[in-house]
Amino acid sequence: MAENRLIGEYPVIGIRPTIDGRRGPLKVRESLEVQTMNMAKSAARLFEENLRYSNGEPVKVVIADTTIGRVAEAAACADKFRREGVDITLTVTPCWCYGAETMDMDPNTIKAVWGFNGTERPGAVYLASVLATHSQKGLPAFGIYGSEVQDADDTSIPADVTEKLLRFGRAAVAAATMRGKSYLQIGSICMGIGGSIIDTDFIEDYLGMRVESVDEVEVIRRMTEEIYDKEEFEKALAWTRKNCIEGFDKNPENMQKDRARKDADWEFVVKMMLIIKDLMNGNKNLPEGCEEEAVGHNAIAAGFQGQRQWTDFYPNCDFPEALLNTSFDWNGAREPYILATENDVLNGLGMLFMKLLTNRAQMFADVRTYWSGDAVKRCTGYDIEGHAKDSDGFIHLINSGACCLDANGQAKDENGNPVMKPWYEVNEADQKAIMENTTWNYADLGYFRGGGYSSRFITKAEMPATMIRLNLVKGLGPVLQIAEGWTVELPDDVTDTLWKRTDYTWPCTWFAPRCTGKGAFTSAYDVMNNWGANHGAISYGHIGADLITLCSMLRIPVCMHNVPEEKIFRPSAWNAFGMDKEGQDYRACAAFGPQFKK
């Protein structure tokens, strides 16, 4: 696994085994000690075996030293958890407990309670009672209760409980990982794009992060003064020359640069990538006398303005963006970065949410064009099939080179199916296949006068995918849109015909959202027509339910989604805000407010 490249420890999950505090001659408490602690151990094992930090390590779980039956033991547990750096707590119990005495009272922890569904003791009664107390005190907690009765000595975790525990754990680790980290904007607002107008209050209040700003000229300064790791530069350049296939140059011949100038551009964009990485992380290997530059900005995500002041004069940032967002480089497989093109911070943060939930590389794209079945038929003679037909069309996702290379679908699972893997499962064969199916085409000089190289590939695979967009609305605050669906594989000639109607040198993905026949999900057209901005962040897999849970922790309401209602998992307090799930979400998020608001 990799080192944590950011300052600060990863969040720790603390398990709180609560118990009936009554002792006496019938030994009520004593009779429950083993069962209660076994619940805690089972939950800890489930988390440790199934959840990983973004560097690939299993999550750290600690258990209270004793069961918690009265306030003194709750205080001892809280003291231990402070020392262990616990940000997330799961309270477990098979029985009645004294709720206000045993509950987690820390306002900064993310909380869940699992009440055992058994007949011998009233675990469900405690669960309901303590959740009510959490709500009363303004400390929202997730309630977990299995649908089937278990025997008292059953140490297994039922499937429905497992699903909720892991959903809570994934989302909580993602939310807590962001705390104290930075978003680094390199440059500022790109071409008037709303998403790149950074809102520091949102990032600070809702995510617990800070905003760092660096002018793009810092990249040029470091190039000019050679403030980068020269040994790594030579290694990176050699790898780039060997593995990055140069594609066709679409520009008129009289506008094309000669070989020497193109080679110089390769060196430029490789240096850009190194320097942006150093700005985010820091780098202890910088030349002597560069101690200030060596510390970095502790950035868990970043964005690069580019257009137009930079790209009218210098090679664009497509190569650094694409490769940093990818799950490998010249050093082999490594944790992908989050670098948003055009400094679209809202899309970059969406990418960050999904990366932390999945540990996979993320896609960045324009939500460019809706293609109906009739339009495809008219332009190509082809009748759409499968998911595309079910959605009455598909959406063209395309943007200049910022998309992770993993998205070409050339990595394969154990059955030979295309997949985007967690970065620590990406092997050398995957890397080779991905690079062999990507070309680097010289930049369109109409868009990018300064030149550069854009990655080019087609997502030639059908894969499950989730597209999201984070938006800010004045008077309301942040909202999130979620569309689960699939990437679509079209015949080569159909792809070529449609692709050539827009920029043929940029990464191309066809996406069919799962449609329900209602509202914004009546068809693919309605998804696009209701999309809140020009960009979307896309992840492998159907992870909408995890995103809904994460957003409830962050107090961000979800304004549009196609996740089945039975998979929606939010804190129990949300049920007090009405009977409509989405209305509940809006009202609860407004009532509780962002966790870090000053």
Secondary structure, DSSP 8 states (H G I E B T S, - for coil): -----SSS---EEEEEEB-----TTTTTTGGGHHHHHHHHHHHHHHHHHH-B-TTS-B--EEE-SS-B-SHHHHHHHHHHHHHHTEEEEEEEESS---HHHHS---TTSEEEEEE--BSSS-HHHHHHHHHHHHHHTT--EEEE--SS-B-TT-----HHHHHHHHHHHHHHHHHHHHTT-EEEEES---TT-GGGS--HHHHHHHH--EEEEE-THHHHHHHHTT-S-HHHHHHHHHHHHHH-EE----S-GGG---HHHHHHHHHHHHHHHHHHHHHHH--TTS-TT-TTGGG---EEEEEE--TTTTTTTS--SHHHHHHHHSSEETTEE-----EEETT-HHHHHHHHHHHHHH-B--EEEEEEEEE-HHHHHHHH-----HHHHHTTSEEEEE-SS-S-GGGG---B-TTS-B---BGGG--HHHHHHHHHT-EEEE--TTT-TT--EEEE-B--S--EEEEEEEEEETTTEEEEEEEEEEEE---HHHHHHHHTTS-TTS-EEEEEE---SSGGGSSHHHHHHT--SSEEEEEES--HHHHHHHHHHHT--EEE----GGG----GGGGGG-SSHHHHHHHHHHHH--TT--
